[in-house]
Amino acid sequence: MSVRGHVKRITVPEIMARKGREPIVCLTSYHAHTARLIDPYVDLLLVGDSLGMVMYGMETTLGVTLDMMIAHGAAVVRGAEKALIVVDLPFGTYEESPSQAFHNAARTLKETGCQAVKLEGGVRMAETVKYLTERGIPVMGHIGLTPQNVNVMGGYKTQGREQQQWPELEADAQALAEAGAFAIVLEGMAAELADRISGQIGVPTIGIGASAGCDGQILVTEDMLGLSPTVPKFVKEFATLGAQIAGAAEAYANDVRSRKFPEEQHTYAMKKPVNSDES
Ligand code: KIV
């Protein structure tokens, strides 16, 4: 039982123990209402910095702040009771030094109640991952297409399509696993390389635009619900909520304009006056 007296929350060791046994189901979440709806079906909810684009209409994740992540992280923790909650450390809040990363990751855990943080980068972030895990902060790694690196990459480019890129990406995964990352997101990566890395390291890999051979999969929830204006090739839309929302708004507008809404059942009648004959 959890502190709230309901379901027991999935732990970091339980996620790690799934490797080679059972696929790990992950989705992103940014607010309490959706978190509550999807929580029963997933193992891990990521409060991703993709919220910059999805929730705030930004062009990249670079403008996302720690305060934004903390506000949305706390909302998701309030909404979900079963899934492990991981919150992204946004650009500029962890790269400078392990102590900067610890300060901001500890604040994230304290103020949201989440169980772990995610950060982008391989070999270059290994020292930081070790520093955090040794001090009680579970870390999820993220390599391959790393959106916070968009300006260096010159766009969102699938990684590892040339075999000569493989040793560097394999070294990134190995370094994160050795540093203590409890799982590693492989984003936008050639399927053959994602399969190879998944077989090489002892911690779960979570694929997005990677391969079916990863130990788990993650998608941006709004993408898979059919809410995003454009979706990349690797997204499967499991619903068409965008069309449903537009349809509902149109029906509402028609009803208001034709005075079909509200009907009597949607309104409140005045209270009956108290009988004054008695006095
Ligand atoms: O920010 C995010 O949503 C992510 C996932 C796409 C892995 O990092």
Boltz pocket constraint, residues with backbone or C-beta under 6 A from the ligand:
constraints:
  - pocket:
      binder: B
      contacts: [[A, 28], [A, 46], [A, 47], [A, 48], [A, 49], [A, 50], [A, 51], [A, 88], [A, 142], [A, 185], [A, 187], [A, 208], [A, 218], [A, 219], [A, 220]]
      max_distance: 6.0
